[in-house]
């Protein structure tokens, strides 16, 4: 638990440091004529909108607390680009499903987190990217005892590919993530796959 918490805090601090270094105020200098100098092109490139909002649908598979279950989830992402390749991302993922072999036991999940989002390459039509999100995961089952309500630190680490839809501010996104959760004595491995629409503005 302690190692996972330190990792989440370190990722959050790294995001804040990058944000401070890339802030336009850091480059707010005056030209010889007394006019404010234009911000460097890397801060707000002409081909990059500063904000993204993504709406999507995901398949989540968990193996925790001695049971396996999968959820179908709704996902909402928001990202603020600080330059052409680096953004700070926040995510909310709400899932609904059943425990495998026990369809009468509902299994609901909720993840809240954030972290760095990095574009690996950008072309006219495609943009692959990676991200690491640290945060909080809550699992809730329709059964008391061990399978009641459980909350713990968690992280998502993975990447995806955005297809830029020509003539619009929309991208079509596919992605996959490794989900690390700490329900129990050790971190357990889980995964997620999803798709959705990205709005740039």
N, C-alpha and C positions, 0 to 999 in steps of 0.2 A: 504494500500500500504506500509506504513512504517513498519508494523509488518512483512509482507512478505519479504521485503528487508532485515530486521534484521535477519530473519530466514535463508535466503540464504547466507548472509555474515557469520553467525555463523557456518553453515555447511561447508563452504569453509575453514574457519580458523581451524575447527576441523580436516579436511582432511590434511591440511598443517602441523598441530601439530603432527598428527600420522605419517606423512611421515618423519618429522625430527627425531622423537623418534626412528623410526625403521630403520633409515639410516645406512648402513653398516659402514660408517665412524665413527659412535658413538662407535663401537665395535672394531675399528682398533688398537688393543693393541699388544704388542710384547710378545712372549713367553720367558721363561728364557734363551733359547738358542739364542735369538736375532731374531728368525723367526717370521713373522707375525702370530698371532693366527688365526685359522679358524673362519669364521663367525658362530654365533650360528645357529643351524639347523632350528630354526623357521624363520630366515630371507629368506632362499632360500632352502626349503625342496626338497628332491630328487624327490618327486612325484608332484611338482607344477612348471609349467612353469611361468616365471615372467610376461608375457604379454598375453593378450587375445584381439582378434578382433572379433566382432559379426556382421553378416550381416543378416537382417531380414525384415519381412513384418508385419505390424500392422493394426488393425482396431481401429480408434479413434472416440469417440463420444463426441460432444461438445454441450453445452447449454449456449450460451453467446449472449450478445447484443440483447436479445429478440428473437433469432432464434435458432433452433436446426439443426445440420448437422453432418454428419459423413464423415470421410476421410479414404481412404486406403493409407497407408504410407510406405515408405522405411525408414529403420533405420540402422544407423551405430554406433556401440559402440566400445570404446577402454578402456581397463582397465589395470592398472599396479599394480600387487600384491606386497605388502610390506612385507607380511608374508603369512602363509598358509591360513589365513581366511579373511584378510583385504586388500582391493584394493581401489584405487582412479579411478573413472570411468568418462568418458566423453561421451556425446551422441549427435547425430544429427538425427532429425526425420523430414522428409519432407512428407506432406500429400496432397492428391488431392481428391476432392469430390464435392458435390452439396448440397445446402440448401434444407431441407425437405419441400416438397410442392411447390418448385420453382426450377425445374430442369434446368432452363435457367440461374440460378445464380451459378457460380462456387465458391467453397470455398476451399482455399488453406491454409495450415498451415506449420509453420516451428518452431521447438524447438531446441535451443542450450543450453546445460547445463552440469553440472558435480556435483559429490559428492561422498560419501562413498558407497562402495559395500561390503557387509559382507556375507560370507558363514556361514550358520547355521550349516551344517553338511556335511561331505564328506565321501562317501563310494566308493566301487570299481566301481559302475555303476551310482550312482545318487549324485547330489550336489544341494540341495535347498539353496536359497540365498535371501537376501533382499537388497534394495537400496533406497536412497533418493537423487534426483537430483534437484538442484535449478538452475534456468537460465532464459532465455528470450523466449517468445512465440510471434510469429507474425502471424496474420490472415489477409488474403487478399481476398476480394470478387470482383466479376465483377459487381460492382454497386457502385455509389458514395454515399455521405452522411454518415450516421451511419455505413452502411455496406461497407465501403471502405477498407482502410488499417489500422490495429490496432496492436500496439505492447505493451507488458506489461510483468512484472515479472510473473513467473510461476514455479511450481514444480511438479515433478513426484515422487510418493511414492508407492512402491509395492514390488513385488518379483517374483520369478520364480523357475524353476527346470531345471537343465542341466542333460541330459543323456549322459554319456561318451561312445563314440563309440569305441568298443574294437579294439586294434591294430592300432589306429590312434591318431592324435592330435586334433581330432574334437569332439565337443559336439553338441547335438541337444537340443535347448532351447525352452521352452514355458514360457510365463510370462504375468502378468497383473499389471496394474498401476492405481492408483487414480491420476487424473490430477487436480491440483488446479490452477485456473487462476484468474486474478484480472481485467478483462475487465468490467468496470462499478463500481457501488458503493460498491460491496462486492465480496468476493471470491466465485466463482462458482465451482460446482462439476462436473467433467467430468471423463471419464475412457478410458482405452485402453487395448487391448489384442493382443498378437503377438506371432510369432514363427520365428525361424531362425537357422543358423549354427554359431557355435563358433569355431574359430581357435586359438589354443594354441601354443605359441612359446617362 
